[in-house]
């Protein structure tokens, strides 16, 4: 047994069930229609290794009962997910640098990490600490499991809260295990409910198109919801508090990103560049620009380039040409520059340059 506990005997005594393929267990799972029957413990261990570093794994069987396991490896963008319905089993998961998130959809899974026993049932969410192994034992149970990259989670939280640096208390919280239950009262929904809704949406999109599922970037939504579950400040902070924080601590990461863009308007700027230069993911970049500036990143960059070009055409150097100014402002296509400029200012750039040169001494 993974740990010594008198109550753990109930797991060993519970018989494995022979399940019908059409109605596997009676347990729910958001990816139920994508689960496939797995006949051997070795194959089920291989499935789990899609999201976990499995050290030990074995079924708990009585009297030669047949092994039962149904599961699927799913990718939400770059986030690996394992959905499964498992017969009674036990095992050990080796330490990794990632957090492990377990959503319970039925049955009972008991997890022990750092001497603390956690129980995952239906409507329960566990977030297990990184850099520490954990053992598990379950009855017939349904779960969805995925790994959360700590640095990605930290960057997501910083972008959501507008912090330039992660507060020290975040690291402490990310190194601990956590457990949440969906509240029974009807007032307000827990963040876990929204997280489970993302699982349902993922299942629907998976049945329609894996390509569309990848392009929806639902993994970013998952990271944002996990960050909100883990960090109370992201749930409680009001707009007034955010403004006060910016006044007290100065400029935030978005201000620095804007400075970078303005200093490099003549260079190629796309979402990949901005993502690499900032703490924001692609999806968060789109969100924060709309929230702060009311437009997409590409729309704002185009506007800044046109304003820069407009100024230089009005105040040219004697040897300036339209193509040189367009290139210096980040345009690599003269036809596109001319089209954008005339739509914005209702004058040809060549006419504005000619007027500017006449005024230049």
C-alpha positions in Angstrom: 0.0 0.0 0.0 1.3 3.5 -0.7 0.8 4.6 2.9 -0.3 3.1 6.2 -3.9 4.0 7.0 -6.6 1.7 8.6 -9.3 3.1 6.3 -7.3 2.2 3.2 -8.5 -1.4 3.5 -11.8 -0.3 1.9 -9.9 0.2 -1.4 -8.4 -3.2 -1.4 -11.7 -4.9 -0.6 -13.7 -3.0 -3.3 -14.0 -5.4 -6.3 -13.1 -4.5 -9.8 -16.1 -4.2 -12.0 -16.6 -5.7 -15.4 -18.0 -2.7 -17.4 -20.0 -2.5 -20.5 -18.4 -0.5 -23.3 -21.5 1.5 -24.0 -22.0 2.5 -20.4 -18.6 2.1 -18.9 -19.2 3.0 -15.2 -22.1 5.2 -14.6 -19.5 7.9 -13.7 -19.4 11.2 -15.5 -16.3 12.5 -17.3 -16.2 15.6 -19.5 -14.3 13.6 -22.2 -16.5 10.4 -21.8 -17.2 10.0 -25.5 -13.4 10.1 -26.3 -12.4 7.5 -23.7 -11.2 4.2 -25.0 -11.1 0.8 -23.3 -7.6 -0.1 -22.0 -7.2 -3.8 -21.3 -3.9 -4.0 -19.2 -2.4 -2.1 -16.3 0.8 -1.6 -18.4 -1.2 0.2 -21.1 -3.0 2.3 -18.5 0.4 3.3 -16.9 1.5 4.4 -20.3 -1.6 6.6 -20.7 -0.9 8.2 -17.3 2.6 9.0 -18.4 1.1 11.4 -20.9 0.8 13.9 -18.0 2.5 12.4 -15.0 5.9 10.9 -14.0 4.7 7.5 -12.9 7.0 5.7 -10.5 4.7 2.8 -9.5 1.3 1.7 -10.6 -0.8 -1.4 -10.0 -4.4 -2.4 -9.9 -6.1 -3.6 -6.7 -7.9 -6.7 -7.8 -9.7 -9.5 -5.9 -10.3 -13.1 -7.0 -9.0 -12.7 -10.5 -11.5 -9.9 -11.4 -10.9 -8.3 -14.8 -8.9 -5.1 -15.0 -10.9 -2.0 -16.0 -9.5 1.2 -17.4 -10.8 3.8 -19.9 -8.9 6.9 -20.8 -7.6 9.4 -23.4 -4.6 11.6 -23.9 -5.7 15.0 -25.0 -3.7 18.2 -25.9 -5.2 21.6 -25.3 -2.6 23.6 -27.2 0.7 22.7 -25.5 -1.1 21.5 -22.3 -1.2 17.7 -22.0 -4.3 16.4 -20.4 -5.2 12.8 -19.3 -8.9 12.0 -18.8 -9.7 8.5 -17.3 -12.1 6.3 -15.5 -10.1 3.8 -13.4 -10.9 0.7 -11.5 -9.3 0.4 -8.0 -5.6 1.1 -8.2 -2.7 2.5 -6.3 0.7 3.9 -7.2 3.4 6.5 -6.7 4.0 9.6 -8.9 7.5 10.9 -8.9 8.4 14.6 -8.2 8.5 17.1 -11.0 9.0 20.8 -11.4 5.3 21.2 -12.3 2.1 21.5 -10.3 -0.4 18.7 -10.8 -4.1 19.6 -11.1 -6.7 16.8 -10.5 -10.4 17.3 -11.1 -12.7 14.8 -9.6 -15.8 13.7 -11.4 -16.8 10.6 -9.4 -15.6 7.9 -7.1 -12.8 8.7 -4.6 -9.0 9.2 -5.0 -6.8 9.6 -1.9 -3.5 11.3 -2.3 -0.7 11.7 0.2 2.0 14.3 -0.3 4.4 15.7 2.3 2.7 13.8 5.0 -0.8 15.3 4.3 -3.7 13.2 3.1 -6.0 14.7 0.5 -9.2 13.2 -0.8 -10.5 13.9 -4.3 -14.2 13.1 -4.9 -16.8 14.5 -7.3 -16.7 18.3 -7.5 -13.3 18.4 -5.9 -10.1 20.0 -7.3 -6.6 19.2 -6.0 -3.5 21.2 -6.9 -0.4 19.2 -5.8 2.9 20.9 -5.1 5.9 20.6 -7.4 9.2 19.0 -6.5 7.6 16.4 -4.2 6.4 12.9 -5.0 3.0 11.8 -4.0 1.2 8.4 -3.7 -2.4 7.7 -4.5 -5.1 5.0 -4.0 -8.5 5.1 -5.6 -11.8 3.3 -5.7 -13.6 3.1 -9.1 -13.0 6.8 -10.0 -13.3 9.4 -12.7 -10.7 12.2 -13.0 -9.1 14.7 -15.4 -5.4 15.4 -14.7 -3.0 17.9 -16.2 0.3 19.5 -15.3 0.6 23.2 -14.6 4.0 24.9 -15.5 5.0 27.1 -12.5 6.7 29.8 -14.5 3.8 30.0 -17.0 1.4 30.2 -14.1 3.4 33.0 -12.6 3.6 35.0 -15.8 -0.1 34.6 -16.3 -0.8 35.9 -12.8 1.5 38.9 -13.3 -0.2 39.8 -16.5 -3.7 39.5 -14.9 -2.7 41.7 -11.9 -0.4 44.1 -13.7 2.6 43.3 -11.6 6.1 43.8 -12.8 7.4 41.2 -10.4 5.8 38.3 -8.6 5.2 39.1 -4.9 7.3 36.8 -2.6 4.2 35.1 -1.1 3.3 33.7 -4.5 6.3 31.3 -4.5 5.2 30.0 -1.1 1.7 29.3 -2.3 2.9 27.6 -5.5 5.1 25.3 -3.4 2.1 24.1 -1.4 -0.7 21.7 -2.1 -4.3 22.9 -2.2 -7.8 21.5 -2.3 -11.1 23.1 -3.3 -14.7 21.9 -3.2 -17.5 23.4 -5.3 -19.7 25.3 -2.7 -23.1 23.7 -2.1 -24.8 27.1 -1.7 -26.3 28.7 -4.8 -25.0 32.2 -4.2 -22.2 32.8 -6.7 -20.2 30.3 -8.7 -16.8 29.1 -7.7 -13.9 29.4 -10.2 -13.7 25.6 -10.3 -17.1 25.6 -12.0 -15.7 27.8 -14.7 -12.7 25.5 -15.0 -15.0 22.5 -15.5 -16.9 24.5 -18.1 -13.7 24.9 -20.1 -13.3 21.1 -19.9 -16.8 20.7 -21.4 -16.0 23.2 -24.2 -12.7 21.4 -24.9 -14.6 18.1 -25.3 -17.1 19.7 -27.7 -14.3 21.3 -29.8 -12.3 18.1 -29.8 -15.3 16.3 -31.3 -15.5 19.0 -34.0 -11.9 19.9 -34.9 -8.6 19.4 -33.1 -7.2 22.3 -35.2 -10.0 24.7 -33.9 -9.4 23.4 -30.4 -5.7 24.4 -30.7 -6.5 27.8 -32.1 -8.9 28.6 -29.3 -5.9 28.7 -26.8 -8.1 27.3 -24.0 -4.9 26.4 -22.1 -4.4 30.1 -21.5 -7.9 30.3 -20.0 -7.1 27.3 -17.8 -3.9 29.0 -16.5 -5.9 32.2 -15.7 -8.5 30.3 -13.8 -5.9 28.3 -11.8 -4.1 31.6 -11.0 -7.3 33.1 -9.8 -8.0 30.0 -7.6 -4.5 30.1 -6.1 -3.9 33.9 -5.6 -6.6 35.7 -3.7 -5.4 39.2 -4.8 -6.6 38.4 -8.4 -10.1 37.8 -7.1 -10.4 40.6 -4.6 -8.5 43.5 -6.1 -10.7 46.4 -7.3 -9.8 48.8 -10.1 -9.2 51.5 -7.5 -6.7 49.3 -5.8 -4.9 48.5 -9.1 -4.6 52.3 -9.8 -3.3 52.9 -6.3 -0.8 50.0 -6.7 0.5 51.5 -10.0 0.8 54.9 -8.3 2.7 53.4 -5.4 4.9 51.0 -7.3 5.3 52.9 -10.6 4.9 51.6 -14.0 3.8 48.0 -14.7 4.8 45.4 -17.3 2.4 46.8 -19.9 4.0 50.2 -19.7 7.4 48.6 -20.3 5.9 46.7 -23.3 4.5 50.0 -24.8 8.0 51.6 -24.4 9.6 48.7 -26.2 7.1 49.0 -29.1 7.5 52.7 -29.5 11.3 52.3 -29.5 11.2 49.6 -32.2 8.4 50.7 -34.6 10.9 50.4 -37.5 11.5 46.7 -36.6 9.2 43.7 -37.3 6.7 43.5 -34.5 4.2 40.6 -34.2 2.6 38.7 -31.4 5.6 36.3 -31.2 8.0 39.3 -30.7 5.7 40.8 -28.0 5.2 37.5 -26.3 8.9 36.9 -26.1 9.6 40.4 -24.8 6.9 40.4 -22.1 5.3 38.3 -19.5 2.1 38.0 -21.6 0.8 35.1 -23.6 -0.7 35.7 -27.0 -4.2 35.5 -25.7 -3.5 37.8 -22.8 -1.8 40.3 -25.1 -5.0 40.5 -27.1 -7.0 40.9 -23.9 -4.8 43.5 -22.2 -4.6 45.7 -25.3 -8.4 45.7 -25.6 -8.7 46.4 -21.9 -6.2 49.2 -21.8 -6.3 50.7 -25.3 -9.5 49.5 -26.8 -7.9 47.7 -29.8 -5.8 44.8 -30.8 -1.9 44.9 -30.6 -1.6 45.1 -34.4 -4.2 47.9 -34.7 -2.3 50.0 -32.1 1.1 49.4 -33.6 -0.2 50.3 -37.1 -1.7 53.6 -35.6 1.7 54.4 -34.0 3.6 53.7 -37.2 1.2 55.9 -39.2 1.5 58.8 -36.7 5.3 58.5 -36.9 5.2 58.5 -40.7 2.8 61.5 -40.7 5.2 63.5 -38.6 8.2 62.6 -40.7 6.4 63.4 -43.9 5.4 66.8 -42.5 9.0 67.5 -41.2 11.3 65.7 -43.8 15.0 65.9 -44.2 16.1 67.2 -47.6 16.9 63.8 -49.1 13.9 61.9 -47.6 11.7 59.8 -49.8 8.3 58.2 -49.1 9.8 54.7 -49.3 12.6 55.5 -46.9 10.2 57.0 -44.4 7.8 54.1 -44.8 10.6 51.6 -44.2 11.8 53.5 -41.1 8.3 53.3 -39.7 8.1 49.5 -40.0 6.4 49.1 -43.4 7.9 46.7 -45.9 5.3 47.1 -48.5 4.8 50.5 -50.2 1.4 49.7 -51.5 0.2 48.7 -48.0 1.7 51.8 -46.5 0.1 54.1 -49.1 -3.3 52.4 -48.6 -3.1 52.6 -44.8 -1.9 56.2 -44.8 -4.6 57.4 -47.2 -7.3 55.7 -45.2 -6.1 57.3 -42.0 -5.2 60.8 -43.3 -7.1 61.1 -46.6 -4.0 62.4 -48.4 -1.3 60.7 -50.4 2.0 60.4 -48.5 3.8 61.7 -51.6 1.7 64.9 -51.5 2.3 65.4 -47.8 6.1 64.9 -48.3 6.1 67.4 -51.2 4.4 70.0 -49.0 6.8 69.3 -46.2 9.9 69.7 -48.5 8.6 73.0 -49.7 8.4 74.3 -46.1 11.9 72.9 -45.3 14.6 75.6 -45.5 
